[in-house]
Amino acid sequence: MLTIKMLRDDPERVIRKLAVKNFDARQTVEKVLALDENRRNMQTENDALLSRGKQLAARIGGLMKEGRRDEAEEVKKEVAALKAQSAELTARAEENNKELDATIVLLPNLPCDLVKPGKGAEDNEVVKMGGPEVKLPENALPHWELAKKYDIIDFDLGVKLTGAGFPVYKGKGARLQRALINYFLDINTAAGYKEVEPPVVVNAASGFGTGQLPDKEAQMYYVGLDDFYLVPTAEVPVTNIFRDVILSADQFPQKLTAYTPCFRREAGSYGKDVRGLNRLHQFDKVEIVRIEKPENSYAALDEMVAHVEGIVNKLGLKYRILRLCGGDMSFTSAITYDFELWSAAQGRWLEISSVSNFETFQSNRLHLRYRDESGKMQLAHTLNGSSLALPRVVAALLEDNQTEDGIVIPEVLRPYTGFDRID
């Protein structure tokens, strides 16, 4: 959430920066500033009413002692009238402030200066490519056919049990899932991330804290009876560990990692690009989250990008790293790097990770603060990244490692799978 101070100090800069995200902010910014001015004016007026009432109330006792009862009664009436005015003004101020809060949360985060304008994915910038070239055998199959051939993922059974987008992993497919989760967690903890196991249902305050609510409410699964949401990513519960927390200077950085299943409605998703594991309603993902001082957050972002790249390299997969343009960035992000794997069997790139810096946008919502060297309270910076999301990693692993004799498991995973081939 943007701060009122940011809008007051330089509203034109906010409008200009949000235009990079293809967001026309002028009307919303002007409304926020008008509501803020109303708030301050009403506060000043109410302070004056209360001050006047306090002064008059102090006279009542003296008038009574002097026997000037009639005058005292008139002063009492005046005090009562001032209290009534104050109560009415307070009610109006509360409504104004509710509207102010509801309006300012409609403004996305400002993109940082590295982010270029653009309308969508076609305008993203490729900053790096790596990994080996993929050589497939003749008659290579996409992963959904491989899954059926080797009986490791059952999409039809998932439809029977729940619906489309909820696959059932079987045999070596289930072992591969577990192996990847453990491998990713082990790599992350070796890099200094503390493992946590959070709940996979969260309250609305948690969804608001990281910016999923109200922006992505339609994409989340809602548990109406309890007013809970199934997590769309571990980012939500893990980052909310720090909600309403004041950190001391020696508590930075905070580095956490977590595995959770993730749930996304993905309303309107259909067609060949969402077939098989390409887009699911439930999937497994390992996340990394960092809380940093502002002056260190971009160095931390570079570390996180390098960390994810290291994992992908060890899996032996062809990849590219994109810096997203403004039009393809999320509501909450100040900058995002996406990782994509090349699926030779499908002839397309598959996104497997987003690594983002949110600067103070989430921490303002979370009330996540720290005291600087002067003792002044400051907002921390939050960052997170997929490390990694499993479905498309599995899709690329199956497709790119297929041979006529089966699917070869990358060496780094064999101690976790207990087998070197799916056949």
TAJO-V641954 format. One line per field, one symbol per residue. ss: DSSP state (H for helix, E for strand, C for the rest). A space follows every 10 residues. Layout:
# TAJO-V641954
ss = ???
This chain:
# TAJO-V641954
ss = CCCHHHHHHC HHHHHHHHHC CCCCCHHHHH HHHHHHHHHH HHHHHHHHHH HHHHHHHHHH HHHHHCCCHH HHHHHHHHHH HHHHHHHHHH HHHHHHHHHH HHHHCCCCCC CCCCCCCCCC HHHCEEEEEE CCCCCCCCCC CCHHHHHHHC CCEEHHHHHH HCCCCCCEEC CHHHHHHHHH HHHHHHHHHH CCCEECCCCC EEEHHHHHHC CCCCCCHHHC CEECCCCEEE CCCHHHHHHH HHCCCEECHH HCCEEEEEEE EEECCCCCCC CHHHCCCCCC CEEEEEEEEE EECHHHHHHH HHHHHHHHHH HHHHHCCCEE EEECCHHHCC CCCCEEEEEE EEECCCCEEE EEEEEEEEEC HHHHHHCCEE ECCCCCEEEC EEEEEEEEEH HHHHHHHHHH CEECCEEECC HHHHHHHCCC EEC
